[in-house]
Amino acid sequence: MVRFLFFFFLFIPLLHAENMLVITNVSNIMEHVTKEELRKIYLKKRRFWKETKLSPLNLPPNNQHRQSFEKDILTMSAEKLDTYWMKQHYQGYRPPYRVESVKSMILFVKKVKGAVGYIPESQLVKGVKIIYRFQEK
C-alpha cells in the first residue's frame, strides 16, 4: 500500500503536464524552430523570418501557459523579463503583443502571416502550423 501511494504521488504531477505547441500561420514559411530561435523571437532580437515580419504573442502574465513558456523557453523569471523589457523600452522596443485567451491567440495566428503563439496541444485546431513542441511543467 505504501508503494502504491508513493508511486501515485510521484506520478500524479505528470498526469497534469500537457504538451504545449508553438504555432504560426499556415502561410508562414517557418517550418521548425529551435528553442534558441524562439527565445530570440520572443525577446525581439529576431524580428523577421526571411521577408516575413514576425509578431510574437503572449497570454496574460498570470496565465499558467505563459508562465510555463517564460520558464521553459525564455528561461527567465517574470521579474527578470520585466527588467529586460524596461531596458528595451528605452531603446524603442516593445514586448510581444498580448492577447487575452488561447482562443484569441489562435484567431490572431490564423489571420496574421508572421504571428507566432503558444497553445496547449488539447486546443489545436486546423488552420495553424506547429513549429515547436515542449512539455509544460
N, C-alpha and C positions, 0 to 999 in steps of 0.2 A: 504494500500500500504506500509506503514511504517513497519507494522508487517511482511509482506512478505519479504521485504528487510532485516529486522533483522534476520529472520529465514534462509534466503538464505545465508547471510554472516556468520551466526553462524555454519551452517552445511556444507558449501562448503568444508572446510578442511577435513571433514570426508569422503567425496566422493573420495578424492585422497589418503586416507590412504589404505594401502594394507596389506594383511596378508603376513607375512614372515614365511618361513619354514626353520627349521634346518634339514639337511638331512645327511644320511650316506649311505654307500654301502649296498646293499641288503644282502650280506653275513655276515655283521657285526651282532653280537649277541645283540647289543644295541636295545632296543625297544622304550622306552620313557625315557627322562632325565628331570631333574628339571632345573630351571633357575640357581640354585647354582652349580649343576654339570657342566652345560655348561660353567659357569664362570670359574670354576677350570680347565676345559679342555683348554679353550682359554688363560688362564694365565699360562698354562703349570704346574699347580700344580697337575693335574691328567694326567698321560701320558699313562696309559693302561686301557682298559676295559676288565677285566679278563685277558686273554692272548693276546689280540689284542692291538698292539701299535697304539695309536691314532695320527692322522695327521690333526690338525685343519687348515682350510684355511681361508684366508682373501681376500677381494676385495681391490683395491687401496684405499689409505687414503681419497681421495676426493669423493669417491663413496657414494651416499646417503644411500644405503643399509648398507654399513659398518658403517657409522656414526650412523644410527639408531640402529644397532646391538650393537655397543660400548656403546651407551647411555642407551638402554633398558636392555641389558643382562649383560654387563660388569659393568655398572653403573659408567663409568669413562669417563672423557673428553679426547680428543686426547692428550692434554698436559700431563695429569696425566699418560696416557698409555705410552707415550714416556719416561717419567721419570722412570716408572716401568721397561720398557724393557732395559733402560740404566743400571739400577742396576742389572737386571738379566743377562745382557751380561757379566758382570764381574764375575758372578758365573758360567758362561759356558752355559747359556740357551739362546736360540734364539726365537724370536717371531714366530707366526704361518706363514707358507709358504703363500706367496701372489700370487694370480692368477689375470689375467688382466680383466676377464669378468665373468659374470654369466655362460655363455656357457662353459668357461674353467673350472669353478668350478664344474659344472655338470659332465663334461667329467672326471675330476680327481676323483671325488667321485665314479663314475661308475667303475673305474679301480683299485682303491686302497681300500682294505678292511677296514682299520682304518680311512679313510678320513671322515672329518666332515666339512660341509659347510652350508651356509645360502643363500637362494634364494627367490625371490618373488613367491608367490603362482601361479601367472599367467604364470610362466615359468617352472612349474613342468612337468617332463617327466617320462616315465616308466623307471625302472631300478635303482631307488633310493628309500630309505626308509625314511619316515618322523619320526623324533624323538622328535621334539618340534615345537610349533607354537606360534607366537606372532604377535601383531598388530604393524605395522610400524607407527611411529609418525612423 
